[in-house]
């Protein structure tokens, strides 16, 4: 039988819309039943969890001429799952509030924010924010595969872009242009070619003329390369950064859920310093997996520190390789 704490955590995560914590608690229940010798029940719970993970981000069909260019998902990540600075959370809440009360704004000749630029290092929550906004607005999320959008054939990229904006007019949804700098780079850059300048000019025209009910969200890791003309086309710019000490502590607590034991927060934050939100979350998941496979109900501090150090070492190795590749030969 599940413990009272596990049951409370399961119920709480359900009503808070925290799918990740719900699945984590369910796996803890499976481990609890396995330790009691109820292997069949444990296996059933794990199968249910696996099936739930597969269906949590359901892929929806897209028009044949846009296959391979756009994918559509139904996100289920809620605002309560975002661990970001209060200033960013408040900006996201403002966007959501304006959307929910857009008819009130329209009566006064005003429109809600719906063209948003997200900037910051990889893994800091930009894509997750788009998923959260779509879920909170109860809109489908159309992810534009920018790497598929850009081709070497003259005129083809612009034609595909036109199809995307036709879809934006046709379907009310949240459209995410991830890795947006692939088409939004400054037009005067030395390594630019005429075709990409035409693509950027087309995007500027399309987004300025767009008066649909859809949301357009562009995300980039490199705001410094974006063309200056883009900024006035967006209603709001959200800037992301690596998590602070308090962010790390909150993220670890949220991610571990009922697997959390007694830790020294300052020690955890110090070891995780420099990691992104995604890397901290992945380290927590690694620690949870180790606990489950070892038949434990809690993640030990030393195991969590070990997985955080592993992530940090992997990050350092990657940066070292990147720097080495940029070092000129002598």
C-alpha positions in Angstrom: 0.0 0.0 0.0 1.3 3.5 -0.9 2.4 5.7 1.9 0.3 8.7 2.9 3.0 11.1 1.7 3.1 9.4 -1.7 -0.7 9.6 -2.0 -0.8 13.3 -1.0 2.0 14.1 -3.5 0.2 12.2 -6.3 -3.0 14.0 -5.7 -1.3 17.4 -5.3 0.7 17.1 -8.5 -2.5 16.1 -10.4 -4.5 19.2 -9.4 -1.5 21.5 -9.9 -1.1 20.1 -13.4 2.5 19.1 -12.6 2.8 16.1 -15.0 6.5 15.5 -14.3 6.1 15.3 -10.6 3.0 13.1 -11.0 5.1 10.6 -13.1 8.0 10.7 -10.7 5.7 9.9 -7.7 4.1 7.1 -9.7 7.5 5.6 -10.3 8.2 5.9 -6.6 5.0 4.0 -5.9 6.2 1.3 -8.3 9.5 1.0 -6.5 7.6 0.8 -3.1 5.4 -2.0 -4.4 8.4 -3.9 -5.8 10.2 -3.8 -2.4 7.1 -5.3 -0.8 7.2 -8.2 -3.3 4.2 -7.0 -5.4 6.1 -7.3 -8.6 3.0 -7.5 -10.8 1.6 -4.3 -9.4 4.9 -2.6 -9.8 5.2 -3.7 -13.4 1.6 -2.5 -14.1 2.4 1.0 -12.7 5.6 1.3 -14.8 3.7 0.3 -18.0 1.0 2.9 -17.3 3.7 5.5 -16.7 5.5 4.6 -20.0 2.3 4.8 -21.9 1.5 8.2 -20.3 4.9 9.6 -21.3 4.3 8.5 -24.9 1.0 10.3 -25.1 1.8 13.4 -23.0 3.0 15.4 -26.1 0.6 14.1 -28.7 1.7 14.7 -32.3 -1.1 16.0 -34.5 -1.3 15.8 -38.3 -0.2 18.7 -40.5 -1.0 19.6 -44.1 1.0 17.5 -46.6 2.8 20.5 -48.1 4.1 21.4 -44.7 5.2 17.9 -43.5 8.8 17.9 -42.4 8.6 21.7 -41.9 6.1 22.0 -39.0 5.2 19.6 -36.2 2.2 20.1 -34.0 2.0 19.1 -30.3 -0.4 19.4 -27.5 1.8 20.5 -24.5 0.8 19.8 -20.9 3.4 21.8 -19.0 1.9 24.3 -16.6 3.2 27.7 -15.4 3.8 26.2 -11.9 6.5 24.0 -13.4 8.6 26.9 -14.6 11.6 27.9 -12.4 12.6 31.3 -13.5 13.3 34.7 -11.9 10.2 36.5 -10.7 10.6 39.3 -13.2 10.4 36.7 -16.1 7.4 34.9 -14.5 5.6 38.2 -14.1 6.2 39.0 -17.8 4.8 35.6 -18.8 1.8 36.1 -16.5 1.2 39.5 -18.2 1.2 37.9 -21.6 -1.3 35.3 -20.4 -3.5 37.9 -18.7 -3.6 40.0 -21.8 -4.6 36.9 -23.9 -7.4 35.9 -21.6 -8.8 39.5 -21.5 -8.0 40.4 -25.1 -11.7 41.3 -25.8 -11.5 43.9 -23.1 -8.4 45.5 -24.6 -10.0 45.4 -28.1 -12.9 47.5 -26.9 -10.3 50.3 -26.2 -8.6 49.8 -29.6 -5.7 47.9 -28.1 -4.3 44.4 -28.8 -2.7 41.9 -26.6 1.0 40.9 -26.8 1.3 38.0 -29.2 4.7 38.4 -31.0 7.3 37.4 -28.4 11.1 37.1 -28.7 12.9 34.8 -26.2 16.7 35.2 -25.9 19.3 33.5 -23.7 21.8 30.6 -23.4 20.7 27.0 -24.3 18.8 25.1 -21.7 17.5 28.1 -19.7 13.8 27.6 -20.3 13.0 29.3 -23.6 11.4 26.4 -25.4 9.7 25.3 -22.1 8.2 28.8 -21.8 6.6 28.4 -25.3 5.1 25.1 -24.2 3.8 26.6 -21.0 2.2 29.6 -22.8 0.5 27.3 -25.3 -0.8 25.0 -22.5 -2.1 27.9 -20.4 -3.8 29.4 -23.4 -5.2 26.0 -24.4 -3.7 26.5 -27.9 -1.9 23.9 -30.1 1.8 24.4 -30.4 3.2 24.5 -34.0 7.0 24.1 -33.9 8.6 25.5 -37.1 11.7 23.4 -37.9 13.9 26.4 -38.9 16.7 24.1 -40.1 14.3 22.5 -42.6 13.0 25.9 -43.6 16.3 27.1 -44.9 17.4 25.6 -48.2 20.1 26.2 -50.7 17.7 26.8 -53.6 17.0 30.4 -54.5 13.4 31.5 -53.6 12.5 28.2 -51.9 13.0 29.3 -48.4 10.9 32.4 -48.9 8.2 30.3 -50.5 8.1 28.0 -47.5 8.0 31.0 -45.2 5.0 32.3 -47.0 3.3 28.9 -46.4 4.0 29.2 -42.7 2.4 32.7 -42.4 -0.6 31.5 -44.4 -1.0 28.8 -41.8 -0.6 31.4 -39.0 -3.6 33.2 -40.5 -5.6 30.0 -41.0 -5.0 28.3 -37.6 -5.2 29.9 -34.2 -2.1 28.4 -32.4 1.2 29.3 -30.9 3.9 29.1 -33.5 7.5 28.6 -32.2 10.4 29.5 -34.4 13.3 27.9 -32.5 16.9 28.7 -33.3 15.5 31.8 -34.9 18.9 33.3 -35.7 19.2 30.9 -38.7 16.9 33.3 -40.5 17.0 36.4 -38.3 20.8 37.2 -38.6 21.7 40.8 -39.3 21.5 41.6 -43.0 24.9 43.4 -43.1 27.0 40.5 -41.8 30.0 39.8 -44.0 29.2 36.1 -44.4 25.6 36.7 -45.4 24.3 36.0 -48.9 21.7 37.7 -51.0 19.2 34.9 -50.6 19.2 35.1 -46.7 18.8 38.8 -46.9 15.7 38.3 -49.0 14.4 35.7 -46.5 14.9 38.1 -43.6 13.2 40.9 -45.5 10.3 38.6 -46.3 10.0 37.6 -42.6 10.0 41.3 -41.5 7.2 42.0 -43.9 5.1 39.0 -43.0 5.4 39.5 -39.2 4.6 43.2 -39.5 1.5 42.6 -41.6 0.3 39.7 -39.5 -3.0 40.5 -37.8 -4.1 36.9 -37.0 -5.2 35.6 -33.6 -2.1 33.3 -33.4 0.9 33.8 -31.3 4.4 34.1 -32.9 7.3 33.1 -30.6 10.9 33.3 -31.8 13.7 31.8 -29.6 17.4 32.4 -30.1 20.6 31.7 -28.2 22.4 34.5 -30.0 20.6 37.8 -29.7 23.7 39.7 -30.7 23.5 38.4 -34.3 19.9 39.4 -34.9 19.1 42.2 -37.3 18.1 45.4 -35.4 15.0 45.8 -37.5 13.5 42.7 -35.9 13.2 44.1 -32.4 10.4 46.6 -33.1 8.4 43.8 -34.8 8.0 42.0 -31.4 5.6 43.1 -28.7 7.9 41.8 -25.9 11.4 40.5 -25.4 12.1 38.0 -22.6 15.7 37.5 -21.7 16.9 34.3 -20.0 20.0 33.5 -18.0 21.6 30.6 -16.1 19.7 29.8 -12.9 20.6 31.7 -9.7 21.3 29.9 -6.4 17.7 30.2 -5.3 16.5 29.0 -8.8 18.8 25.9 -8.5 17.4 25.0 -5.0 13.8 25.4 -6.2 14.4 23.5 -9.4 16.0 20.6 -7.4 13.2 20.5 -4.9 10.5 20.5 -7.7 12.3 17.9 -9.8 13.0 15.5 -7.0 9.5 15.7 -5.5 9.0 13.0 -2.9 12.4 11.6 -3.7 13.9 14.7 -1.9 15.8 14.0 1.3 17.6 16.4 3.6 20.3 18.4 1.8 22.5 21.3 2.4 21.1 23.8 -0.1 24.3 25.9 -0.3 26.3 22.8 -1.2 23.9 21.7 -3.9 23.8 25.3 -5.4 27.6 25.6 -5.3 28.2 22.3 -7.2 25.4 23.1 -9.7 26.6 26.7 -10.3 27.1 27.4 -14.0 24.7 24.7 -15.2 21.6 25.5 -17.1 18.0 24.7 -16.0 17.9 21.7 -18.3 21.2 20.4 -17.1 20.2 20.6 -13.4 16.9 18.9 -14.2 18.7 16.1 -16.1 21.1 15.6 -13.1 18.0 15.2 -10.8 16.5 12.7 -13.2 19.7 10.7 -13.2 19.7 10.6 -9.4 16.1 9.6 -9.3 16.7 6.7 -11.7 19.6 5.5 -9.6 17.4 5.6 -6.5 14.6 3.7 -8.2 17.0 1.0 -9.6 18.5 0.6 -6.1 15.1 0.2 -4.5 15.4 3.5 -2.6 12.6 6.0 -1.8 14.9 9.0 -1.4 17.8 10.4 -3.4 20.9 10.6 -1.2 22.8 13.9 -1.2 26.1 12.2 -2.4 24.3 10.7 -5.4 22.7 14.0 -6.4 26.1 15.8 -6.0 27.7 13.1 -8.2 25.2 13.5 -11.0 25.5 17.3 -10.8 29.3 17.0 -11.1 28.9 14.6 -14.0 26.8 17.1 -15.8 29.3 19.9 -15.0 32.2 17.8 -16.3 30.4 17.0 -19.5 29.7 20.7 -20.0 33.3 21.7 -19.4 34.5 19.0 -21.8 32.1 20.4 -24.5 33.2 24.0 -23.9 36.9 22.9 -24.1 36.2 21.1 -27.4 34.4 24.2 -28.8 37.3 26.5 -27.8 39.8 24.1 -29.3 37.9 24.1 -32.6 38.0 27.9 -32.7 41.8 28.1 -32.0 43.6 29.1 -35.2 46.4 26.9 -36.4 49.9 28.3 -36.3 
